[in-house]
């Protein structure tokens, strides 16, 4: 485990992502809607979550994978990656952005932050959920989709051959 992902939802429904990088000893704050009115409150939430996670990881209930003396997330630098599109309004896409970032993962400093196609991200997340190894019905879904696809192709060929 090198990163801890914490999606956070505000009261108004806006989502942003906090990522703790254990290797870099940084906390990343990813948000597609950053404005001066909300930034301090979000950073306070991040600090509070960091405190809870630090306490949890230092407890004797948590496996001693990391030195608890070095896990003080509240004192780690919070970095807001540069280049994320700042959308000047709330919207339904904040959760989609968070899903996109969680799906991409890894190095948050050196990403190519392009415009987001919400429909594509939603479809990819749906496919990950349906085709993931955690889904007990994965093989049933694949069988049914394969049967549907073959039947549909067969019907298309029949229509095309009749029209000749």
C-alpha positions as CSV (number, residue, x, y, z in Angstrom):
1,X,0.0,0.0,0.0
2,X,1.6,3.2,-1.2
3,X,-1.4,5.5,-1.4
4,X,-4.5,6.0,0.6
5,X,-7.5,7.4,-1.3
6,X,-10.2,9.3,0.6
7,X,-13.1,10.6,-1.4
8,X,-14.8,13.4,0.5
9,X,-18.3,14.8,-0.1
10,X,-19.4,18.2,1.1
11,X,-22.9,19.0,2.3
12,X,-23.8,20.6,-1.0
13,X,-23.0,17.3,-2.9
14,X,-19.6,18.4,-4.2
15,X,-16.9,15.7,-4.1
16,X,-13.1,16.1,-4.0
17,X,-10.3,13.6,-3.4
18,X,-7.6,13.4,-0.8
19,X,-4.7,11.0,-1.6
20,X,-2.0,10.3,1.0
21,X,1.2,9.2,-0.7
22,X,3.1,7.1,1.8
23,X,6.3,7.0,-0.3
24,X,6.4,10.8,-1.0
25,X,5.1,11.8,2.4
26,X,2.6,14.2,0.8
27,X,-1.1,14.6,0.9
28,X,-2.7,15.5,-2.5
29,X,-5.8,17.5,-2.7
30,X,-7.6,17.0,-6.1
31,X,-10.6,19.1,-6.8
32,X,-12.0,20.4,-10.1
33,X,-13.7,23.3,-8.4
34,X,-11.2,25.3,-6.3
35,X,-12.2,28.7,-5.1
36,X,-11.3,31.0,-2.3
37,X,-14.6,30.6,-0.6
38,X,-14.3,26.9,-0.1
39,X,-10.6,26.1,0.0
40,X,-10.0,26.7,3.7
41,X,-13.0,24.5,4.7
42,X,-11.8,21.7,2.5
43,X,-8.2,21.9,3.8
44,X,-9.6,21.7,7.4
45,X,-11.5,18.6,6.4
46,X,-8.4,17.1,4.9
47,X,-6.5,17.9,8.1
48,X,-9.2,16.3,10.3
49,X,-9.2,13.1,8.2
50,X,-5.4,13.0,8.3
51,X,-5.6,13.2,12.1
52,X,-8.0,10.3,12.3
53,X,-6.0,8.2,9.9
54,X,-2.8,8.9,11.7
55,X,-4.4,7.8,15.0
56,X,-5.9,4.7,13.4
57,X,-2.6,3.6,11.9
58,X,-0.7,4.2,15.1
59,X,-3.1,2.1,17.2
60,X,-2.3,-1.4,18.2
61,X,-5.3,-2.7,16.3
62,X,-3.7,-1.7,13.0
63,X,-0.9,-4.0,11.7
64,X,2.5,-2.5,12.3
65,X,3.5,-2.2,8.6
66,X,4.7,1.4,9.0
67,X,6.5,3.1,11.8
68,X,3.7,4.9,13.8
69,X,6.2,7.6,14.7
70,X,6.6,8.5,11.1
71,X,2.9,8.5,10.3
72,X,1.7,12.0,11.2
73,X,-0.3,12.9,8.1
74,X,-1.5,16.2,9.6
75,X,2.1,17.5,9.4
76,X,2.7,16.4,5.8
77,X,2.6,19.0,3.0
78,X,-0.8,19.3,1.2
79,X,-0.2,19.6,-2.6
80,X,-2.7,20.7,-5.1
81,X,-1.6,19.4,-8.5
82,X,-1.2,22.0,-11.2
83,X,-3.2,21.9,-14.4
84,X,-6.5,20.5,-13.2
85,X,-9.3,22.1,-15.1
86,X,-11.1,24.5,-12.6
87,X,-14.8,24.4,-13.4
88,X,-16.3,27.6,-11.8
89,X,-19.5,25.8,-10.7
90,X,-20.8,22.9,-8.8
91,X,-22.1,20.1,-10.8
92,X,-22.8,16.4,-11.1
93,X,-19.3,15.8,-12.5
94,X,-17.4,16.3,-9.2
95,X,-18.0,12.6,-8.3
96,X,-17.0,11.6,-11.8
97,X,-13.7,13.5,-11.5
98,X,-13.0,11.7,-8.2
99,X,-13.8,8.3,-9.8
100,X,-11.5,9.2,-12.7
101,X,-8.6,10.2,-10.4
102,X,-9.0,7.1,-8.3
103,X,-9.1,4.9,-11.4
104,X,-5.9,6.6,-12.8
105,X,-4.0,6.6,-9.6
106,X,-0.2,6.8,-9.2
107,X,1.8,10.0,-9.7
108,X,-0.5,13.0,-9.1
109,X,2.3,15.6,-9.6
110,X,3.1,14.7,-13.3
111,X,-0.3,14.0,-14.8
112,X,-1.6,15.3,-18.1
113,X,-4.9,16.8,-16.9
114,X,-7.1,16.9,-19.9
115,X,-10.8,17.8,-20.1
116,X,-13.0,15.0,-18.7
117,X,-15.5,13.1,-20.7
118,X,-18.0,12.2,-18.0
119,X,-19.8,9.6,-20.1
120,X,-16.6,7.7,-20.8
121,X,-15.5,7.7,-17.1
122,X,-19.0,6.5,-16.0
123,X,-18.8,3.7,-18.6
124,X,-15.3,2.6,-17.6
125,X,-16.3,2.6,-13.9
126,X,-19.4,0.5,-14.8
127,X,-17.2,-1.9,-16.8
128,X,-14.7,-2.2,-13.9
129,X,-17.5,-3.0,-11.5
130,X,-19.2,-5.5,-13.8
131,X,-16.0,-7.2,-15.0
132,X,-14.1,-7.1,-11.8
133,X,-12.9,-10.3,-10.1
134,X,-15.0,-9.3,-7.0
135,X,-18.2,-9.7,-9.1
136,X,-19.6,-13.3,-8.5
137,X,-21.8,-12.9,-11.6
138,X,-18.9,-11.8,-13.9
139,X,-18.9,-15.0,-16.0
140,X,-22.7,-15.0,-16.3
141,X,-22.6,-11.4,-17.5
142,X,-19.9,-12.3,-20.1
143,X,-21.8,-15.3,-21.3
144,X,-25.0,-13.3,-21.7
145,X,-23.3,-10.5,-23.5
146,X,-21.5,-12.9,-25.8
147,X,-24.8,-14.6,-26.7
148,X,-26.5,-11.3,-27.2
149,X,-23.6,-10.1,-29.4
150,X,-23.6,-13.3,-31.6
151,X,-27.4,-13.2,-32.0
152,X,-27.3,-9.5,-32.9
153,X,-24.5,-10.0,-35.5
154,X,-26.4,-13.0,-36.9
155,X,-29.6,-10.8,-37.2
156,X,-27.6,-8.0,-38.9
157,X,-26.1,-10.5,-41.5
158,X,-29.6,-11.9,-42.2
159,X,-31.0,-8.4,-42.8
160,X,-28.1,-7.4,-45.0
161,X,-28.3,-10.6,-47.1
162,X,-32.1,-10.2,-47.6
163,X,-31.5,-6.6,-48.8
164,X,-29.2,-7.7,-51.7
